[in-house]
């Protein structure tokens, strides 16, 4: 496995689906082996500096390793199902568009009503799109809709494998829609798929319109009870603005518009039959279908593809389950030796518990690969100690370790202290909360219930460069 190459690739929705599928079924036994592979083959190739980039790259490299180690098909099923839906929409909507224009141009009417043609083929589809966007803006039931849609797309290509498989699929749907970023990527994929159907619809419109012009003698007219030729001229001027300079003949003039108006003579409708009135309207309608129909929909497909890519590029893997996996993969096992080169770390004794950097130096070297070079007290009723801590933070240490007793979690105070440290050292400097309990012979392993509360709180900060570790005297 080329870990560096795998880590450098972009995340896709299929990757995210496979990743969440793996995460739902991962167990500690498998992680023990994965941890060895991760620290041996993946960790040395990860980028330095940006912890968010390291996490994205490391988790993707782990995903590639697990794909090579065993068959993971959920993401592939998603891709196949999505392609089936897109092809079906493209062909089906093209057929609908073709039939619509063929009916308008080849019917028994004396000609094609320009306003009706424009409204049915262009205005009505864009109104449907506007209603779709309004429904998305309201967001009522959007997560449920997305979850069902994702499951159905995947099931199109995935064979049914019993209740266990369906249960995992339900869990996967929930995980893909429980956070804003993956939900935004799914929304963009859904919108892009619908726009591919709209592209097919407009392809059908154009093909049928060109075919009708070649096969039938199509006449064009418009009519209205009030005298609205000025309004029609203004509207066509706006619509024809994109191509007026390139193809002026496809932009009707006021005189041409008035000449093509149908009138009633002796109780019957008279449709203009002059070649000039017919030519200007077919050119205008053809360009309208190409520019405001086909081209606009293709641009929307590309736009939604870009939104999907940007959403996936914003994945930070900061949810509790993702942070738990990262901790499990990067954890150092008992018996490991310290790295030959380690970052220097500032150790801050939170609350003045009395812990010394010397007492935890071995643990820090082996667990965090950092060497404590300075220690200060913080969060104490001592102005001199607080000033010294601020001075040490202002020196921009490579790593900050906040040592806190397991029972001492006060969310408001700890949150304020973390924000203070982060403001002083910047967003990229690693900050690790070391949780311990005081024992007779020095620091000891924290209570599991206390550690669980600390972990939930630190994970809730969603700080990519912040982590929590439990002290282990045997490491």
C-alpha angles and dihedrals in degrees: 000000000000098000095182093053093045092048092051095058123098122256116249131192089254088054092050092048092051090045094053090044090054093045092052091058103033118121135191093255092058091044092056090062093039090053091059092049092045095052093042104041109014110032097060091056098049119113117259128232108022107076092194091056091046092054094047092047095044095049092047092050088050089051091052090050092051091048090054092046096051143001113277109179107165095091090046090051088051092053093046093047092048091051090050091052092047094049092046091050093045094051096037096048091044088056091049092049092047092050092047096054093039089056093048096047102035100041127113093262118116090245147331117293102227097207093047091047092050093045096050098042101038116007097048095050091049090050088054089051090050091052090050091052091047091052090050090050091054089048095201107167092344095139092051091047092049092048092052092045093050091049094049093048090051093046092055090074100022119086117229110259105180137273095310091057092047091049091052089048091053090050090049092052091052093050093049092055103037095085132052099237101054089039090055091049091051091048090052091049090050092048092047090052091051091049090052085058088050090051088054090049091054093045088056091048093052095045093049093045094050090045092051091051090052097044106032136046095240119192124198129207143148133210140184135171095236122055097265103152090116092054092048090049091051093048094048090047090058093045093047095047096101095059103025092101093045101042111014092174088068092060111080117224123221091256093051091048093052091046091055095054115118117234136191115241121180090348097307132099115251115202116201110250101186114128091231094058091047096046097051093053098048090050091049094047093045092052090045091055092047098044106029094030117031101021094044092051093048089052090051090052089053091044093053091046088055092048090052092050092048091048091052090046088057094058107127100175092222099138114116094255092051093047090047091053091048091051090049093050096045097041116120116230127227113276095032116138124231119266114260090233119039134173118249114249137204110222115208118195103215112217095359097276091163097243112152128215090232092060093056100032095104092049092049092050094051101034104035101018090233131126116217108231100165137022132197139166121246135178092035135125092252118103093196092053092048091050091050090050091051090050091051091049091048088058087071102235119206091240136008122213117193109197112202134170115248096240095049101083110135104165096207095047095040091048091051091047092050091050090050092052093044092050091051099048102030133240099290102053111101113245118193126189109213110201119199143152126232115248134176093262097040135282119356140186113293125246110271095232092049090047091051091054091047091049093051091050097048092045088051090061088068091210108157092204095047124089140168127222133181117229114249116190092196096058 
